[in-house]
Every structure is written in structure tokens, then in C-alpha cells.
Amino acid sequence: MPIRNSTNSSTLSAPSHLTPPLAIVSAEDLIEAYPKAKVVLVERDIEEWCTIWMSGYLKIPFDPLVTLIYHIDRFFGHPIGKVHKSTFAGWTGIESVEEAWVKNRAKYREHYELVRRVRLSERLLKFRLEEGGGSLCEVLGKEVPRVPFPPLNE
């Protein structure tokens, strides 16, 4: 189901930012629905990204304890787990941790190519974490903080 913009029954009411996995699985629909939105594409070393992606986002749906809860808690855990697993399976074709290690890098490249293809360059900021927050603050119209940019995920 496409995501609609604020002029026709918005599913997302004037979002200021989105993070994975919604921004990833819905990138094309979101860019089309919000043509004036600025898109920040955080470019990073693919191996660093893959390690973080695997230990953060993909760890949860394939964790044995989470899988157990998914099967036991039919009221709350199951619906959330089903959405989580089906999102990854639908977007990436990943249904196990082993498959994830094989397919993640290709999906990373495909996503970045898609965003570059569908977003006009004047609304796309290619942001590299190691460059600090100056360019990000500039595109967002914010003052650059006096403290160093946080080196998260290093």
C-alpha cells in the first residue's frame, strides 16, 4: 500500500525523520509521497554497516528467545514478530541469519542506488559519519554544535 502525502489522507503526519526499517522498505513510496522532503543518505563503510545491521536490526527477529516468545505470546508478541519477520523476508528475501550474511551487502547497494535514482540531487544529502555533523546541520538549517559529532557505532 503506497504511503500518501499530507494532501490526501496522510499515513504519516508530517514526519521529521524516519529510520530503518520503514525508511528502507518504503523509500520509493516515501520519496514520491513527499517530493519536497530532503533525504539524508548516510553513507558508511559497507562492512561496518553490515556488522551493525546484523547485531542490531537483524538480531531480534532471528533470536531464539524472541522466536520462542513469538510462538508463545499469540496476543502481543506474535503480531509484532510476524510484521518484523515478514518485512525482512519481503524486502530482502532473508529468512535466516545465514541468508542475511549472504544478502545484506547486495541489499545495501540496491537501496543506495534506488535512493540516488529517485531523489533529485538538490534534495539529497550524502552524509558520511566520519565527516562530522557540519553538512547535516547545514541541510537541516541548524547551528553546528560546539561539541564533537558523536562517533556512534565505532
C-alpha positions as CSV (number, residue, x, y, z in Angstrom):
1,M,0.0,0.0,0.0
2,P,1.5,3.3,-1.0
3,I,2.2,5.9,1.6
4,R,0.2,9.1,0.9
5,N,1.2,12.6,1.3
6,S,-0.3,15.2,3.7
7,T,-2.7,16.5,1.0
8,N,-4.6,13.2,0.7
9,S,-5.1,11.2,3.9
10,S,-1.6,11.0,5.1
11,T,-0.5,7.8,6.8
12,L,2.5,9.7,8.2
13,S,1.5,13.1,9.5
14,A,4.4,15.5,8.6
15,P,7.3,13.2,9.7
16,S,10.5,14.9,10.5
17,H,12.6,11.8,10.1
18,L,12.4,8.1,9.6
19,T,14.8,5.4,10.5
20,P,15.2,1.8,9.3
21,P,13.4,-0.4,8.6
22,L,10.5,1.8,7.5
23,A,12.7,4.2,5.5
24,I,14.4,1.3,3.8
25,V,11.4,-0.8,2.8
26,S,9.3,2.3,1.9
27,A,11.9,4.6,0.4
28,E,10.5,4.9,-3.1
29,D,6.9,5.4,-1.9
30,L,8.1,8.0,0.7
31,I,10.1,9.9,-1.8
32,E,7.2,10.0,-4.2
33,A,4.7,11.0,-1.4
34,Y,6.9,13.8,-0.1
35,P,8.5,15.3,-3.2
36,K,9.8,18.4,-1.3
37,A,11.4,16.4,1.5
38,K,15.1,16.4,2.0
39,V,16.6,13.0,2.0
40,V,19.7,12.3,4.1
41,L,21.6,9.2,2.8
42,V,24.1,8.2,5.5
43,E,27.0,6.7,3.6
44,R,29.2,4.4,5.5
45,D,31.7,1.6,5.1
46,I,29.6,-1.4,4.0
47,E,31.3,-3.9,6.3
48,E,30.7,-1.6,9.3
49,W,27.1,-1.2,8.3
50,C,26.7,-4.9,7.9
51,T,28.0,-5.6,11.4
52,I,25.8,-3.1,13.0
53,W,22.7,-4.2,10.9
54,M,23.3,-7.8,11.9
55,S,23.9,-7.1,15.6
56,G,21.0,-4.6,15.9
57,Y,18.1,-4.9,13.5
58,L,18.5,-8.5,12.3
59,K,19.5,-9.9,15.7
60,I,16.0,-9.5,17.0
61,P,13.8,-11.4,14.5
62,F,16.1,-14.5,14.5
63,D,17.0,-14.6,18.2
64,P,15.9,-18.0,19.7
65,L,14.3,-16.4,22.8
66,V,12.4,-13.9,20.6
67,T,11.3,-16.8,18.4
68,L,10.0,-18.6,21.4
69,I,8.1,-15.6,22.6
70,Y,6.7,-15.2,19.1
71,H,5.2,-18.6,19.3
72,I,4.0,-18.5,22.9
73,D,2.6,-15.0,23.1
74,R,-0.1,-15.1,20.5
75,F,-1.7,-11.8,21.6
76,F,1.2,-9.3,21.6
77,G,4.4,-10.9,20.6
78,H,3.2,-12.9,17.6
79,P,1.6,-10.0,15.6
80,I,4.7,-7.8,16.1
81,G,7.1,-10.7,15.3
82,K,5.1,-11.5,12.2
83,V,5.3,-8.0,10.9
84,H,9.0,-7.8,11.7
85,K,9.9,-11.1,10.0
86,S,7.6,-10.6,7.0
87,T,9.1,-7.1,6.4
88,F,12.6,-8.5,6.3
89,A,11.5,-11.6,4.3
90,G,9.6,-9.4,1.8
91,W,12.2,-6.7,1.4
92,T,15.4,-8.8,1.4
93,G,14.3,-12.4,1.0
94,I,16.1,-13.1,4.3
95,E,14.6,-15.8,6.4
96,S,17.6,-16.7,8.5
97,V,20.8,-15.2,9.9
98,E,22.8,-17.3,7.4
99,E,20.9,-15.8,4.5
100,A,21.3,-12.3,5.9
101,W,25.1,-12.6,5.9
102,V,25.0,-13.5,2.2
103,K,22.4,-11.0,1.0
104,N,22.9,-7.9,3.2
105,R,25.6,-6.2,1.2
106,A,23.7,-6.5,-2.1
107,K,20.6,-5.1,-0.5
108,Y,22.6,-2.2,0.9
109,R,23.9,-1.4,-2.6
110,E,20.5,-1.7,-4.1
111,H,18.9,0.6,-1.6
112,Y,21.5,3.3,-2.1
113,E,21.2,3.0,-5.9
114,L,17.4,3.3,-5.6
115,V,17.6,6.5,-3.4
116,R,20.1,8.1,-5.7
117,R,17.9,7.3,-8.8
118,V,14.6,8.5,-7.5
119,R,15.7,11.6,-5.4
120,L,16.7,14.8,-7.2
121,S,20.3,15.7,-6.3
122,E,19.4,19.1,-4.8
123,R,17.2,17.4,-2.2
124,L,19.7,14.6,-1.4
125,L,22.4,15.0,1.2
126,K,25.0,12.2,1.0
127,F,26.3,12.3,4.6
128,R,29.4,10.5,5.8
129,L,29.5,9.9,9.5
130,E,33.3,10.4,9.7
131,E,33.0,14.0,8.3
132,G,31.1,15.1,11.4
133,G,27.8,16.9,11.6
134,G,28.5,20.2,9.8
135,S,26.9,19.2,6.4
136,L,24.0,17.6,8.2
137,C,23.3,20.7,10.3
138,E,23.6,22.9,7.2
139,V,21.0,21.0,5.2
140,L,18.7,20.9,8.3
141,G,19.1,24.6,8.9
142,K,20.5,24.0,12.4
143,E,23.5,25.5,14.1
144,V,26.6,23.2,14.3
145,P,27.0,22.2,18.0
146,R,30.2,23.1,19.7
147,V,30.7,19.5,20.9
148,P,32.2,16.9,18.6
149,F,29.9,14.8,16.5
150,P,29.1,11.6,18.4
151,P,31.1,8.6,17.0
152,L,28.3,6.1,17.4
153,N,28.7,2.5,16.1
154,E,32.5,2.6,16.0
